[in-house]
Amino acid sequence: MSGMRTLLLAATLPLAAFLAAAPGEAHETKIGQIVIEHAWSKASPMVAKAAAGYMKITNTGTEDDRLLSATATITGNVQLHDMKMEGEVMKMVELTDGIVIPAGQTVELKPKSLHVMFQDIESIPVEGSYFNGTLVFEKAGSGQVEYEMMAPNAGMTP
């Protein structure tokens, strides 16, 4: 009987872990040699009618790739941005040449750093909802991602 309990417990633990996953847990998308982990977004506290998109992008290939552009169902105005310090002021800078994703490495798009900028949004999605977008890479091509809308303070560290 003890062996049967152990077997049953071993069989149910992975299922329990899967069912216990909370909103905000990583979801993954593959586009060629590119792996996108947990695409998420939040409303921008600095710009009305805007939101930013974040994710981890891993290049499993042997050649560098480049994120060239993005689209989103919530707006037709999407840009790739970085945050840079100019003196004592942090400013957004559009990256018209895209974002390099080095071979065998992961680049994280996160608050106060690299991000996808969704501008001129008529209605900001609510926390817990999702919206779709497309990422276009120089070598991997394009693919769909689903952004999870998080709380306005998500990803911020004190």
Order of alpha helices (4+ residues) and beta strands (2+ residues): alpha-beta-beta-beta-beta-beta-beta-beta-beta-beta-beta-beta
